[in-house]
């Protein structure tokens, strides 16, 4: 029973990393819809270096530093500023909840390997598990927020609506 409990804690901690990350990304995507009309279309967006994504406080520092000009424009419209600020704070909070879940998931991964008598592989195994789960979680969150998933959802809804109409006509 103890191994089962450790396994449940392992899964729960990784879910506490993935879904707050998803919520944070959705919140930031909503704030970007407000912010987008203030961004200059002259410059292309630069791709961020990978290490910014590994350490969220560094990522937020980067965004804060590079968003100053757009925020000056945004500040002129109080309603848009209020909306953007609210979404931004919610997204930021969710990212830090996700980061805390990630740190707790590292501890759960190590404990899981120890409990299943893999103590000699615990350090390397924890690193590999965390690396795989981190990338899998980020990939999954990107998929959840992607246009591809949106189109699949719409197609699925359309099929459901069509089949409901056909069954209603047959009745």
N, C-alpha and C positions, 0 to 999 in steps of 0.2 A: 504493500500500500504506500510505503514511503517513496518508492521509486516512481509510482504513478503520480503522486503529489508533486514531486520534483519535476516530472515531465510536464504536468499541467502548468506549473509556475513558469517553466521555460517557454512554453507556447504563449502563455498570457503576457509575459514580458516582451516577447517579440511583437505581439499584437499591439502592445502599448507603445511600441516604437513606430510601427507602420501606420496605424490609423490616425494618431495625432499628427503625423507627418502629412497624411492625406488631407486632414482637416485644415492644417496650416496652409497647405498649398492652395486649397480651394479658397480660403480667406484672402490669401495674397493675390490670387487670380481675380477675385472680385474687386480688390482695391486697385489692381492694375487697370481694370476697365474704366475706373474714374480717372486714374493717373494718366492713361494713354492719350487722352486728348490734350494733355499739356506737354507731352514729349515732343522734342523736335524731330522732324522726319528727315533732316539733313544727314545726320550721322547714323551709321550702322551700329547695331549692338555688338559689343565684343563678347566672345565666348569667355566664360569665367574659367580660371585655372581650377583644376580638380581639387586642390587642397582647400579651397574656399568651402566646398560642399562637405568636406569631412569635419570641419570645425565651424559649426553654425555661428558663433559670435563673430568670427572673421568675415563670414559672408554678410552678416548684417552691417558690420562696419563698412564693408565695400559699398553696399547699396546706399547706406546713409551718406557716405562721402560723395558718391557720384550722382546723387539725386538732388543736390542742393539747387541747381538752376531751375529744375522743373518744379520744385517745391515753392520757390519764390513766385512763379507764375500761378501755381495752385492756390497760394495764400490769398490771392486777390478775390477768389470766389469762396466765400465762407461756407456755403452749403457743401460744395465739393470737397473742401478741406476737411470739414467735419466727418463726412462720409469716408473719405480716404483714411483719415487718422483712426477712425473706429475699426475699419477692416485691417489696417496695418497692425494695430495693437493686438487684435484677436489672432491674426496670423503669427505674429511674433510669439505670443503666449503659447500657441499650439506647437510651434517649432521647439520651444524650450521644454514643453511637456514631452515631446517626442525624443529630445536629446536625453532627458532624464530616463525615459523608458529604455533608450539604447544603453545607457550606462548600467541600468539594472539588469538588462538582458545579458550583458557581458558577465555579470556575477552569476546569473542563473545558468548560463552556458557552462561556466567553470564548475559550478555545483553539480550540474547534471553529469558531466564527465566523471567527476569524483565519485558520485553515488553509484554509477554503473561500473565501478572498479577500473577506470581507465586513468588512474592518477599519473602514470608515467607519460601519458599523452595529453594531460589536462591543459598545459600551457599552450602547446602548439595546436591542439584540437580546439581550444577556446578561440584562439586567433582565427583559425580556418572557419569555424562555425560563424563567428561574428562577421567575418569578411563576406562569406556567402550570404548570410541573412541580411546584412546591410545592403548589399547590391541587389539582392532579390527584392527586398522591401522597397528600395528606391525605384527599381524597375516597375514593380507592381503599382506604386503610387503614380508614376508617370503614365502607365497604361490607364489607370482609373481616371486620370485627368485628360486623356488624349481624345482627339477627334475620332479616332478609329473606334474607341469604345462608345462614343456618343452616337456614331452612325450605326453600330451594331444594336445599340439600345433602341434607336428609332425604328430600325428594321424589325426588331423583335416586337415592338409595340404595334407596328403596322400589321404584322402577321396575326397578332392576337386580335386586333380590332376587326380585321377582315374575316377571320374564322368565327368570331362572335356574331358578325352580321350574317354570315352564311348559316350558322346554326339557328339564328332567330328567324330567318326566312323559311327554313325547313320546318320549324315548329308551327 
